[in-house]
Amino acid sequence: MPPASPRDTYLEVSGSLRQKIEKGKIPEKLPSQAKLMELYGVSRSTIERALGDLKSKGVIESVQGAGWYVVGTGDRRPLVEKVTDLLRAEGVKVGDPFPTEKELCERFEASRTAIRSAIAQMEGQGLIGKGATRGREVRALPIGQGDRRA
């Protein structure tokens, strides 16, 4: 039997993901595109087509910088907000080391590109910067939602 045509492959991936969503195996956030490529053994373009198919059917939605979510679930705040909330929750102080890109990717199940974008925004806001050694450190404490500067 000849292998499935590339046109049908994205539909197979889409169907598999939809079944996992319907059965609750993917309750909220979908794995990263890189992880899906690894799981299904297909190219990025195949994964993008499968995700586009599910999006067009109203099953999932994309959140810039956060990934793909089952419609109606998940924390949709920008990644920068999630990271600054993490800093607040962990009680970091100025001069403390900032988590590595790898730690943030794992913690937020986000791509390295999304993490790097969030880090660049935080550096631009003066919240983090290069440390004395390798890595980054906290330069200023994030402002809480209730204590915005005037």
ZAMAR-861052 format. One record per residue: residue number from 1; x, y, z of N, C-alpha, C, O in turn. Coordinates in nm, 4 decimals, decimal comma, m for minus. Atoms other than C-alpha are relative to their C-alpha. Layout:
<pts>
NUM  X  Y  Z  X  Y  Z  X  Y  Z  X  Y  Z
...
</pts>
This chain:
<pts>
1  0,0850  m0,1184  0,0000  0,0000  0,0000  0,0000  0,0892  0,1241  0,0000  0,1814  0,1324  0,0811
2  m0,0844  m0,1200  0,0043  0,1486  0,3408  m0,0930  m0,0223  0,0853  0,1251  m0,1312  0,0848  0,1826
3  0,0157  m0,0866  m0,1179  0,2136  0,5855  0,1915  m0,1037  0,1095  m0,0272  m0,1311  0,1445  m0,1419
4  0,0993  m0,1077  0,0130  m0,0453  0,8547  0,2586  0,0640  0,1187  m0,0706  0,1823  0,1471  m0,0521
5  m0,0539  m0,1166  0,0694  m0,0053  1,1573  0,0392  0,0218  0,1113  0,1012  m0,0485  0,1185  0,2021
6  m0,0261  m0,1103  m0,0921  0,1401  1,4661  0,2059  m0,1234  0,0865  0,0253  m0,1377  0,1453  0,1325
7  0,1212  m0,0793  m0,0191  m0,1927  1,6391  0,1519  m0,0887  m0,0593  0,1077  m0,1549  0,0135  0,1817
8  0,0846  0,0652  m0,0989  m0,3673  1,3837  0,3674  0,0642  m0,0062  0,1382  m0,0062  m0,0208  0,2381
9  m0,0708  0,0131  m0,1268  m0,1011  1,3752  0,6396  m0,0475  0,1047  0,1004  m0,0710  0,0715  0,2166
10  0,0436  m0,1029  m0,0942  m0,2067  1,7074  0,7924  m0,1395  m0,0299  0,0530  m0,1703  0,0021  0,1678
11  0,1344  0,0362  m0,0452  m0,5660  1,5796  0,8074  0,0055  m0,1133  0,1024  m0,0752  m0,1178  0,1953
12  m0,0186  0,1073  m0,0982  m0,4466  1,2679  0,9907  0,0448  0,0587  0,1340  m0,0062  0,0204  0,2393
13  m0,0486  m0,0647  m0,1223  m0,2584  1,4837  1,2423  m0,1134  0,0797  0,0637  m0,1347  0,0720  0,1847
14  0,1125  m0,0792  m0,0487  m0,5562  1,7182  1,2746  m0,1039  m0,0897  0,0677  m0,1524  m0,0586  0,1765
15  0,0980  0,0929  m0,0554  m0,7915  1,4246  1,3325  0,0466  m0,0607  0,1308  m0,0319  m0,0751  0,2245
16  m0,0570  0,0571  m0,1222  m0,5609  1,2714  1,5925  m0,0056  0,1006  0,1148  m0,0442  0,0668  0,2267
17  0,0039  m0,1042  m0,1034  m0,5312  1,6008  1,7812  m0,1437  0,0251  0,0462  m0,1690  0,0416  0,1655
18  0,1403  m0,0229  m0,0355  m0,9080  1,6517  1,7687  m0,0519  m0,1108  0,0913  m0,1229  m0,0829  0,1879
19  0,0407  0,1111  m0,0857  m0,9662  1,3052  1,9163  0,0579  0,0145  0,1399  m0,0112  m0,0089  0,2390
20  m0,0642  m0,0187  m0,1312  m0,7170  1,3772  2,1955  m0,0692  0,1111  0,0782  m0,0858  0,1007  0,1998
21  0,0705  m0,1105  m0,0648  m0,8968  1,7043  2,2697  m0,1361  m0,0475  0,0491  m0,1742  m0,0208  0,1630
22  0,1339  0,0479  m0,0363  m1,2397  1,5389  2,2694  0,0033  m0,0993  0,1156  m0,0898  m0,1040  0,1960
23  m0,0121  0,0989  m0,1072  m1,1176  1,2611  2,5011  0,0636  0,0580  0,1261  0,0806  m0,0129  0,2253
24  m0,0584  m0,0650  m0,1167  m0,9606  1,5127  2,7406  0,1482  m0,0257  0,0188  0,2044  0,0104  0,1222
25  m0,1437  0,0245  m0,0105  m0,6043  1,4008  2,6720  0,0794  0,1286  m0,0202  0,1928  0,1405  0,0262
26  m0,0557  m0,1351  0,0117  m0,5291  1,7599  2,5709  m0,1096  0,0922  0,0538  m0,1955  0,1371  m0,0220
27  0,1088  m0,0769  m0,0587  m0,7448  1,9573  2,8144  0,0064  0,1507  m0,0227  m0,0964  0,2183  m0,0188
28  m0,0128  m0,1452  0,0050  m0,6063  2,3063  2,7630  0,1003  0,0455  m0,1043  0,0606  0,0915  m0,2113
29  m0,1063  m0,0487  0,0879  m0,2714  2,3888  2,5991  0,0568  m0,1144  m0,0824  0,0881  m0,2214  m0,0301
30  m0,0597  0,1000  0,0870  m0,1423  2,1989  2,2999  0,1522  0,0021  0,0157  0,2093  0,1054  0,0507
31  m0,1470  m0,0010  m0,0011  0,2221  2,0899  2,2915  0,0527  0,0978  m0,1043  m0,0191  0,1365  m0,1966
32  m0,0625  m0,0912  0,0963  0,4623  2,3180  2,1063  0,0041  m0,0651  m0,1381  m0,0079  m0,1870  m0,1508
33  m0,0099  0,0532  0,1358  0,4933  2,2824  1,7296  0,1183  m0,0951  m0,0114  0,1091  m0,1973  m0,0794
34  m0,1173  0,0874  0,0047  0,8395  2,1321  1,7788  m0,0325  m0,1363  0,0610  0,0073  m0,2397  0,0074
35  0,0382  0,1250  m0,0651  0,6973  1,8708  2,0157  m0,0964  m0,0795  m0,0883  m0,0845  m0,2015  m0,0994
36  0,0938  0,0678  0,0897  0,4119  1,7929  1,7750  0,0735  m0,0599  m0,1203  0,0401  m0,1699  m0,1644
37  m0,0795  0,0516  0,1115  0,6640  1,7522  1,4904  0,0683  m0,1299  0,0418  0,0717  m0,2272  m0,0337
38  m0,0683  0,1181  m0,0528  0,8546  1,5046  1,7062  m0,0998  m0,1149  0,0223  m0,0724  m0,2292  m0,0143
39  0,0999  0,1032  m0,0305  0,5406  1,3173  1,8186  m0,0549  m0,0671  m0,1262  m0,0723  m0,1889  m0,1304
40  0,0618  0,0527  0,1217  0,3970  1,2783  1,4686  0,1000  m0,0325  m0,1108  0,0637  m0,0929  m0,2117
41  m0,1017  0,0283  0,1007  0,7243  1,2573  1,2757  m0,0262  0,0689  m0,1331  m0,0051  0,0109  m0,2396
42  0,0327  m0,0759  0,1204  0,6189  1,5269  1,0296  0,0694  0,1355  0,0021  0,1302  0,1740  0,1020
43  m0,0635  m0,1315  0,0126  0,7419  1,8650  0,9086  m0,0819  0,1090  0,0689  m0,1985  0,0897  0,1036
44  0,0678  m0,1152  m0,0601  0,6565  2,2033  1,0561  m0,1193  0,0432  m0,0849  m0,2240  0,0790  m0,0310
45  0,1105  m0,0443  0,0858  0,4419  2,2877  0,7528  m0,1214  m0,0918  0,0162  m0,2351  m0,0451  0,0101
46  0,1115  0,0927  m0,0227  0,2318  1,9741  0,8121  m0,0698  0,0334  0,1311  m0,1927  0,0339  0,1381
47  0,0580  m0,0367  m0,1304  0,1820  2,0719  1,1768  m0,0770  0,1313  m0,0134  m0,1877  0,1435  0,0390
48  0,0674  m0,1290  0,0178  0,0945  2,4296  1,0765  m0,1328  m0,0175  m0,0734  m0,2321  0,0462  m0,0385
49  0,1259  0,0254  0,0731  m0,1658  2,3006  0,8285  m0,1021  m0,0685  0,0904  m0,2203  m0,0344  0,0874
50  0,0908  0,0705  m0,0916  m0,3136  2,0648  1,0912  m0,0580  0,0973  0,1027  m0,1778  0,0938  0,1307
51  0,0477  m0,0986  m0,0973  m0,3348  2,3476  1,3472  m0,0953  0,0981  m0,0667  m0,1970  0,1354  m0,0083
52  0,0886  m0,0897  0,0749  m0,4864  2,5773  1,0838  m0,1358  m0,0633  m0,0249  m0,2387  0,0039  m0,0175
53  0,1253  0,0725  0,0212  m0,7477  2,3116  1,0082  m0,0850  0,0012  0,1273  m0,2047  0,0296  0,1229
54  0,0738  0,0003  m0,1275  m0,8431  2,2815  1,3759  m0,0479  0,1402  0,0377  m0,1562  0,1571  0,0936
55  0,0398  m0,1380  m0,0280  m0,8489  2,6589  1,4103  m0,1209  0,0391  m0,0842  m0,2140  0,1017  m0,0335
56  0,1108  m0,0358  0,0881  m1,0799  2,6978  1,1108  m0,1308  m0,0674  0,0414  m0,2395  m0,0196  0,0087
57  0,1180  0,0716  m0,0488  m1,3170  2,4483  1,2728  m0,0419  0,0442  0,1397  m0,1371  m0,0093  0,1966
58  0,0364  m0,0542  m0,1311  m1,3229  2,6456  1,5990  0,0369  m0,0888  0,1175  m0,0199  m0,0751  0,2258
59  m0,0394  0,0921  m0,1064  m1,1515  2,3735  1,8026  0,1118  0,0594  0,0856  0,1126  0,0437  0,2077
60  m0,1137  m0,0590  m0,0703  m0,8322  2,5598  1,8937  0,0166  0,1451  m0,0431  m0,0401  0,1900  m0,1427
61  m0,0332  m0,1381  0,0349  m0,7026  2,9147  1,8945  0,1443  0,0276  0,0371  0,1989  m0,0318  0,1300
62  m0,1381  m0,0382  m0,0230  m0,3604  3,0705  1,8812  0,0038  0,1242  0,0876  m0,0741  0,2177  0,0694
63  m0,0217  m0,1171  m0,0846  m0,2422  3,3107  2,1492  0,1443  0,0430  m0,0218  0,2375  m0,0303  0,0113
64  m0,1337  m0,0506  0,0333  0,0535  3,5240  2,0379  0,0940  m0,0133  0,1191  0,0656  0,0360  0,2283
65  m0,1020  0,0150  m0,1022  0,3613  3,4286  2,2364  m0,0327  m0,1009  0,1081  0,0471  m0,1198  0,1999
66  0,0370  0,0964  m0,1037  0,1771  3,1661  2,4403  m0,0281  m0,1384  m0,0558  m0,0192  m0,2363  0,0183
67  0,0239  0,1304  0,0597  0,0917  2,8856  2,1978  m0,1436  m0,0208  m0,0441  m0,2194  0,0746  m0,0620
68  0,1324  0,0402  0,0455  m0,2203  2,6988  2,0911  m0,0789  m0,0570  0,1161  m0,0265  m0,1353  0,1953
69  0,0873  0,0437  m0,1080  m0,5135  2,6377  2,3253  m0,1303  m0,0543  m0,0544  m0,1780  m0,0120  m0,1597
70  0,1351  0,0446  0,0283  m0,8364  2,4437  2,3162  m0,0896  0,1206  0,0258  m0,0740  0,1882  0,1275
71  0,0873  m0,1166  m0,0130  m1,1055  2,7085  2,2658  m0,0689  m0,0014  0,1368  m0,1223  m0,1035  0,1802
72  0,0691  m0,0159  m0,1282  m1,2410  2,8388  2,5974  0,0786  m0,0467  0,1213  0,0218  m0,0570  0,2300
73  m0,0804  0,0447  m0,1139  m0,9532  2,7189  2,8177  0,1288  0,0799  0,0083  0,1642  0,1509  m0,0858
74  m0,1359  m0,0492  m0,0138  m0,6192  2,8370  2,9500  0,0165  0,1468  0,0347  m0,0751  0,2282  0,0223
75  m0,0415  m0,1344  m0,0385  m0,4410  3,1475  3,0668  0,0514  0,0707  m0,1248  0,1558  0,0338  m0,1786
76  m0,0332  m0,0666  0,1257  m0,4289  3,3855  2,7703  0,0860  0,1250  0,0168  0,1120  0,1956  m0,0807
77  m0,0811  m0,1197  m0,0196  m0,2179  3,6580  2,9278  0,1324  m0,0112  m0,0755  0,1821  m0,1217  m0,0974
78  m0,1295  0,0035  0,0669  0,1005  3,7557  2,7459  0,1060  m0,0652  0,0894  0,0981  m0,0583  0,2121
79  m0,1050  0,0703  m0,0724  0,4090  3,5582  2,8452  0,0754  0,0918  0,0957  0,1149  0,0485  0,2039
80  m0,0700  m0,0939  m0,0882  0,5750  3,8692  2,9912  m0,0746  0,0127  0,1328  m0,0121  0,0150  0,2388
81  0,0781  m0,0084  m0,1237  0,2904  3,8985  3,2429  0,0145  m0,1255  0,0840  0,0260  m0,1175  0,2063
82  m0,0145  0,1259  m0,0724  0,3190  3,5326  3,3357  0,1364  m0,0077  0,0684  0,1468  m0,0518  0,1828
83  m0,1348  0,0044  m0,0575  0,6947  3,5636  3,3907  0,0127  0,0992  0,1151  0,0705  0,0660  0,2185
84  m0,0089  m0,0966  m0,1096  0,6633  3,8803  3,5993  m0,0819  m0,0465  0,1203  m0,0426  m0,0219  0,2343
85  0,0763  0,0583  m0,1108  0,3920  3,7088  3,8071  0,0820  m0,1061  0,0723  0,0760  m0,1174  0,1948
86  m0,0874  0,1007  m0,0586  0,6381  3,4241  3,8616  0,1035  0,0659  0,0901  0,1299  0,0177  0,2002
87  m0,0986  m0,0709  m0,0814  0,8990  3,6708  3,9868  m0,0618  0,0496  0,1303  m0,0019  0,0362  0,2370
88  0,0705  m0,0473  m0,1197  0,6464  3,8252  4,2279  m0,0279  m0,1159  0,0962  m0,0025  m0,1062  0,2163
89  0,0400  0,1144  m0,0821  0,5261  3,4858  4,3512  0,1202  m0,0628  0,0704  0,1080  m0,1113  0,1828
90  m0,1187  0,0606  m0,0598  0,8799  3,3633  4,4161  0,0773  0,0980  0,0880  0,1803  0,0622  0,1451
91  m0,0610  m0,0977  m0,0897  0,9694  3,6818  4,6048  0,1429  0,0364  m0,0349  0,2268  0,0521  0,0538
92  m0,1365  m0,0345  0,0405  1,2770  3,7662  4,4008  0,0353  0,1420  0,0441  m0,0514  0,2268  0,0652
93  m0,0520  m0,1317  m0,0378  1,4939  4,0618  4,4955  0,0936  0,0479  m0,1106  0,1436  m0,0316  m0,1903
94  m0,0937  m0,0570  0,0960  1,7038  4,2966  4,2855  0,1355  m0,0672  0,0216  0,1834  m0,0796  0,1344
95  m0,1291  0,0673  m0,0062  2,0293  4,1189  4,2019  m0,0101  m0,1517  m0,0027  0,0895  m0,2202  m0,0259
96  0,0186  0,1457  0,0059  1,8796  3,7679  4,2170  0,0152  m0,0476  m0,1435  m0,0142  0,0270  m0,2370
97  m0,0090  0,0526  0,1361  1,9496  3,5443  3,9189  m0,1385  m0,0170  m0,0618  m0,2357  m0,0501  0,0060
98  0,1234  0,0170  0,0765  1,6823  3,5339  3,6506  0,0030  m0,1408  m0,0580  0,1097  m0,1885  m0,0968
99  0,0000  0,1364  0,0540  1,5701  3,1883  3,5316  0,0570  m0,0056  m0,1414  0,0496  0,0917  m0,2165
100  m0,0572  0,0179  0,1337  1,7408  3,0506  3,2217  m0,1127  m0,0170  m0,1027  m0,2275  m0,0446  m0,0678
101  0,0973  0,0203  0,1082  1,5671  3,0306  2,8841  m0,0571  m0,1418  0,0078  m0,1775  m0,1622  m0,0078
102  0,0447  0,1397  m0,0063  1,5522  2,6529  2,9223  m0,1014  m0,0194  0,1131  m0,2042  m0,0842  0,0935
103  0,0927  0,0125  m0,1136  1,3861  2,6762  3,2657  m0,1351  0,0631  m0,0331  m0,2398  0,0071  m0,0004
104  0,1249  m0,0682  0,0345  1,1283  2,9239  3,1334  m0,0771  m0,0773  m0,1073  m0,1997  m0,0857  m0,1017
105  0,0661  0,0810  0,1038  1,0569  2,7092  2,8243  m0,0753  m0,1162  0,0647  m0,1901  m0,1440  0,0302
106  0,0625  0,1140  m0,0676  0,9845  2,4123  3,0499  m0,1143  0,0445  0,0898  m0,2208  m0,0173  0,0904
107  0,1005  m0,0476  m0,0955  0,7911  2,6094  3,3095  m0,1290  0,0430  m0,0689  m0,2386  0,0124  m0,0220
108  0,1169  m0,0553  0,0686  0,5591  2,7791  3,0600  m0,0381  m0,0778  m0,1256  m0,1316  m0,0400  m0,1961
109  0,0248  0,0792  0,1203  0,5681  2,5136  2,7858  m0,0086  0,0896  m0,1224  m0,1009  0,0798  m0,2033
110  m0,0044  m0,0971  0,1094  0,6625  2,7876  2,5432  0,1252  m0,0242  m0,0832  0,2220  m0,0839  m0,0361
111  m0,1158  0,0148  0,0881  0,9003  2,7954  2,2491  0,1124  0,0922  0,0453  0,0895  0,1915  0,1144
112  m0,1155  m0,0844  m0,0325  1,2491  2,9375  2,2869  m0,0177  0,1387  m0,0627  0,0222  0,2388  m0,0031
113  0,0242  m0,1285  0,0658  1,1482  3,2112  2,0397  m0,0921  0,0875  0,0851  m0,0653  0,2062  0,1036
114  0,0944  m0,0755  m0,0833  0,8531  3,3159  2,2600  0,0679  0,0468  0,1285  0,0471  0,1598  0,1728
115  m0,0712  m0,0349  m0,1237  1,0730  3,3108  2,5712  0,0990  0,1129  m0,0271  0,1084  0,2077  0,0509
116  m0,0969  m0,1051  0,0327  1,3420  3,5187  2,4016  m0,0693  0,1336  m0,0238  m0,0164  0,2382  0,0140
117  0,0765  m0,1226  0,0216  1,0802  3,7728  2,2951  m0,0422  0,0606  0,1341  m0,0311  0,1816  0,1536
118  0,0403  m0,0484  m0,1327  0,9501  3,7992  2,6531  0,1197  0,0574  0,0751  0,1089  0,1617  0,1395
119  m0,1213  m0,0481  m0,0664  1,3051  3,8366  2,7862  0,0415  0,1351  m0,0577  0,0785  0,2257  0,0170
120  m0,0364  m0,1271  0,0636  1,3770  4,1127  2,5329  m0,0915  0,1121  0,0474  m0,0456  0,2237  0,0718
121  0,0937  m0,1014  m0,0497  1,0624  4,2971  2,6432  0,0336  0,0379  0,1442  0,0299  0,1554  0,1807
122  m0,0333  m0,0268  m0,1403  1,1621  4,2614  3,0092  0,1308  0,0775  0,0114  0,1450  0,1632  0,0986
123  m0,1248  m0,0765  0,0014  1,5136  4,3855  2,9311  m0,0290  0,1443  m0,0402  0,0266  0,2377  0,0176
124  0,0384  m0,1339  0,0446  1,3593  4,6815  2,7475  m0,0687  0,0812  0,1083  m0,0578  0,2037  0,1114
125  0,0678  m0,0666  m0,1118  1,1517  4,7605  3,0567  0,0941  0,0215  0,1183  0,0560  0,0820  0,2185
126  m0,0973  m0,0156  m0,1082  1,4671  4,7475  3,2711  m0,0209  m0,0956  0,1159  0,0362  m0,0750  0,2230
127  0,0259  0,0950  m0,1080  1,3405  4,4533  3,4769  0,1134  m0,1001  0,0181  0,1410  m0,1435  0,1299
128  m0,1114  0,0944  m0,0067  1,6309  4,2221  3,3920  0,1131  0,0489  m0,0879  0,0931  0,1324  m0,1761
129  m0,1161  m0,0354  0,0796  1,9791  4,2538  3,2490  0,1078  m0,1038  0,0177  0,0914  m0,1992  0,0937
130  m0,1126  0,0930  m0,0095  2,3095  4,0753  3,2064  0,0551  0,0033  0,1420  0,0729  0,1098  0,2012
131  m0,0564  0,0102  m0,1335  2,4473  3,9498  3,5349  0,1509  0,0160  m0,0021  0,2118  0,0269  m0,1085
132  m0,1449  m0,0123  m0,0114  2,8034  3,9794  3,6638  0,0680  m0,1243  m0,0579  0,1778  m0,1164  m0,1130
133  m0,0509  0,1232  0,0599  2,8564  3,6195  3,5591  m0,0885  m0,0318  m0,1200  m0,1627  0,0541  m0,1678
134  0,0883  0,0383  0,1111  2,6878  3,4280  3,2804  m0,1439  0,0056  0,0471  m0,1732  m0,0175  0,1644
135  0,1412  m0,0021  m0,0331  2,3146  3,4663  3,2694  m0,0511  0,1404  0,0253  0,0206  0,2392  0,0092
136  0,0654  m0,1281  m0,0255  2,0727  3,7407  3,3601  m0,0345  0,0109  0,1473  m0,0404  m0,0885  0,2197
137  0,0423  m0,0224  m0,1376  1,9732  3,8983  3,6876  m0,1132  0,1009  0,0027  m0,1336  0,1768  m0,0920
138  0,1111  m0,0933  m0,0179  1,6768  4,0917  3,8175  0,0592  0,1372  0,0298  0,1415  0,1517  0,1202
139  m0,0503  m0,1367  m0,0171  1,7440  4,4667  3,7879  m0,1004  0,0895  0,0713  m0,0625  0,1858  0,1380
140  0,1061  m0,0780  m0,0650  1,4091  4,6019  3,9099  m0,1151  m0,0958  0,0259  m0,1333  m0,1942  m0,0458
141  0,1135  0,0852  m0,0317  1,1043  4,4507  4,0693  m0,1192  0,0403  m0,0849  m0,1452  0,1590  m0,1044
142  0,1179  m0,0316  0,0816  0,7943  4,4229  3,8520  m0,1061  0,0689  0,0840  m0,1206  0,0432  0,2035
143  0,1080  m0,0727  m0,0659  0,5070  4,6521  3,9362  m0,1230  m0,0888  0,0000  m0,1563  m0,1486  m0,1024
144  0,1235  0,0773  m0,0089  0,1924  4,4765  4,0591  m0,1125  0,0715  m0,0725  m0,1033  0,1910  m0,1009
145  0,1104  m0,0582  0,0737  m0,1369  4,5324  3,8831  m0,0629  0,1159  0,0756  m0,1098  0,2114  0,0138
146  0,0638  m0,1050  m0,0784  m0,2654  4,7468  4,1676  0,0910  0,1166  0,0310  0,0453  0,2160  0,0876
147  m0,0927  m0,1065  m0,0356  0,0471  4,9613  4,1988  0,0747  0,0540  m0,1210  0,1974  0,0642  m0,1192
148  m0,0572  m0,0610  0,1202  0,1061  5,1105  3,8534  0,0531  0,1398  0,0327  m0,0052  0,2144  0,1113
149  m0,0571  m0,1350  m0,0206  0,3291  5,4174  3,8432  m0,0827  0,1024  m0,0722  m0,1377  0,0757  m0,1791
150  0,0771  m0,1095  0,0617  0,1604  5,7470  3,7677  0,0839  0,0748  m0,0997  0,0362  0,1700  m0,1615
</pts>
